[in-house]
Amino acid sequence: MEITIQHQSEKTIHTFTVEDPSKLTVTEVRAICAEMNVKAILVNGRYYEL
């Protein structure tokens, strides 16, 4: 399944393929944070931090 995340300050849109958008794995969070150059993300109301 794909998720779309907008970078809060840069306003860029990023699309990622994940297994379950309701519960991201540690590997998915690391990959997303690395690509977006951030330390935390908010997906579907859930906060994920490196």
C-alpha positions, 0 to 999 in steps of 0.5 A: 500500500502507498502512503503520501507524506508532505514535508512540514517545512519544505512542503514537498510531497513524498510517496512510499510503499509500506506494508501496513500504513496503520503500523509502520515497521522500524525499517520503514520508518528509518527509510522514510526519515532518511529519504525526507531528511527528518528525525520523526514523522506523523502518519495516520495520527501516529508519531514515529521517531528514530 
